[in-house]
Amino acid sequence: MRPHARSTSSRRGFTLVETGLAIIIVSTAMLAMLAANESFSKQNYWGERAAQAARLGGEIRERTMVLTTADPVTGTDTWGPEPGEAAVADWDDIDDYDGLDISGWAGTGPIDSAGQVIPSMNQWRQSVQVQSVDPTSLATVVADGTSEAVRVTVDVYWLDQPTSPGELMTTVTWVHVQ
């Protein structure tokens, strides 16, 4: 008598279709992970720049916190830097900062809270606007120098190239009342 022979129809591996399907599934998952990683990297890079921009806006704010709204010598006669105040280090009141537009590419900025140019920050630009506002209605702009309240707005830009106007990264605004 012969022993029972095993059936030759039992499977010993994967078919070509099953293997191809597994490769497609794994490849799709890997591509999705790579796309997610790229997205996370871009968001992280943007977040890093946004935090740096907020810091640069805060540097101007910190610099002006101890200043008066009007010049201690000439009062409100002159809006902006007074004659003889050529450098940021000479500025002694907040309205001196109106119109300040400095950038790393130009070699003039950005500046820190001590008024010093921060080295190795060529791709940053700080732009400052100072406006007199009605102290009872801070949204109402009044003539320059006619109020003890001023609104300071600092726009911080990221510049890809020296001639680029830049991408606005943040705006820092505050009101200073004498």
C-alpha positions in Angstrom: 0.0 0.0 0.0 1.1 3.5 -0.8 1.2 6.3 1.7 -1.0 9.2 1.0 0.7 11.8 -1.1 0.4 15.4 -0.2 -1.6 17.6 -2.4 0.5 19.7 -4.7 -2.1 22.5 -4.7 -1.0 24.0 -1.3 0.6 27.4 -1.6 4.2 28.0 -0.6 4.5 31.8 -1.2 2.9 34.9 -2.6 1.7 35.3 -6.0 3.0 38.0 -8.3 -0.2 40.0 -8.0 0.0 39.9 -4.2 3.6 41.0 -4.2 2.9 43.9 -6.6 0.0 45.0 -4.4 2.2 45.0 -1.3 4.9 47.0 -3.1 2.3 49.6 -4.1 0.8 49.9 -0.6 4.2 50.3 1.0 5.4 52.8 -1.6 2.3 54.9 -1.2 2.8 54.9 2.6 6.4 56.0 2.2 5.5 58.8 -0.3 2.9 60.0 2.2 5.5 60.1 5.0 8.0 61.9 2.8 5.3 64.5 1.9 4.4 65.0 5.5 8.0 65.4 6.5 8.5 68.0 3.8 5.4 69.9 5.0 6.6 69.7 8.7 10.0 71.0 7.7 8.5 74.0 5.8 6.2 74.8 8.7 9.1 74.6 11.2 11.2 76.9 9.0 8.3 79.4 8.7 7.7 79.2 12.4 11.4 79.9 13.1 11.3 83.0 10.9 8.0 84.2 12.4 9.5 83.9 15.9 12.6 85.8 14.8 10.4 88.5 13.3 8.4 88.9 16.5 11.7 89.3 18.3 12.9 92.0 15.9 9.6 93.9 16.4 10.0 93.6 20.1 13.6 95.0 19.9 12.2 98.3 18.6 9.5 98.3 21.2 11.9 97.7 24.0 14.2 100.5 22.7 11.3 103.0 22.7 9.7 102.1 26.0 11.9 104.5 28.0 11.5 107.4 25.6 9.1 110.3 25.7 6.6 111.0 23.0 8.1 114.5 22.3 11.7 115.7 22.2 12.9 116.7 25.7 14.6 119.8 24.2 12.4 121.0 21.3 9.1 119.6 22.4 6.6 118.9 19.6 8.1 121.5 17.2 9.8 118.8 15.1 8.3 115.5 14.1 11.0 112.9 13.4 14.7 113.3 14.1 15.7 116.8 15.2 18.7 118.5 13.5 21.9 117.0 14.8 20.3 113.6 15.5 21.9 111.8 12.6 22.2 108.3 14.1 19.7 106.1 15.9 21.9 106.3 19.0 21.1 110.1 19.1 17.4 109.7 19.0 15.8 110.7 22.3 12.0 110.6 21.6 9.6 108.2 20.0 8.7 110.4 17.0 12.3 110.2 15.9 11.6 106.6 14.8 8.8 107.6 12.4 9.8 106.5 8.9 12.7 104.4 10.0 13.3 101.7 7.4 16.4 99.6 7.9 17.7 96.3 6.5 20.5 93.9 6.7 21.2 94.1 3.0 21.6 97.9 3.2 23.9 97.5 6.2 21.7 99.6 8.4 19.9 97.0 10.4 18.0 95.3 11.9 18.8 96.9 15.2 18.5 95.6 18.7 17.1 97.3 21.8 20.4 99.1 22.3 20.2 100.6 18.8 23.1 98.4 17.5 23.0 96.6 14.2 22.5 92.9 14.7 25.2 91.1 12.7 24.5 88.3 10.3 20.9 89.2 9.7 21.1 90.4 6.1 17.7 89.1 5.2 15.7 91.1 7.7 14.1 94.6 7.4 12.4 96.7 10.1 10.0 99.5 9.1 8.6 101.9 11.7 5.6 104.2 11.6 4.7 106.5 14.5 1.4 108.3 14.6 -0.2 110.7 17.1 -3.6 109.3 18.2 -6.5 110.6 20.3 -5.9 109.3 23.8 -9.7 108.8 24.2 -10.0 107.0 20.9 -6.8 105.2 20.1 -8.0 104.3 16.6 -8.3 108.0 15.7 -5.1 109.5 14.1 -4.5 113.2 14.9 -2.0 115.6 13.5 1.7 114.8 14.3 2.7 116.1 17.7 -0.7 117.2 18.9 -1.3 114.4 21.4 0.4 112.8 24.3 -0.5 109.4 22.9 1.3 107.8 19.9 0.8 104.5 18.1 4.0 102.8 17.0 3.8 100.2 14.3 6.8 98.0 13.4 6.6 95.9 10.2 9.3 93.2 10.0 10.0 91.7 6.6 12.0 88.7 5.4 14.1 89.6 2.3 15.1 86.8 -0.2 17.3 89.2 -2.2 18.8 92.6 -1.6 16.4 94.2 -4.1 13.3 92.4 -2.8 10.7 94.4 -1.0 10.4 91.4 1.3 7.6 89.2 2.7 5.8 90.8 5.7 6.4 88.3 8.6 4.8 90.2 11.5 3.5 93.6 12.6 4.0 94.7 16.2 1.9 97.6 17.3 1.6 99.4 20.6 0.4 102.7 22.1 2.6 104.8 24.2 1.0 107.5 26.4 3.1 110.2 28.0 
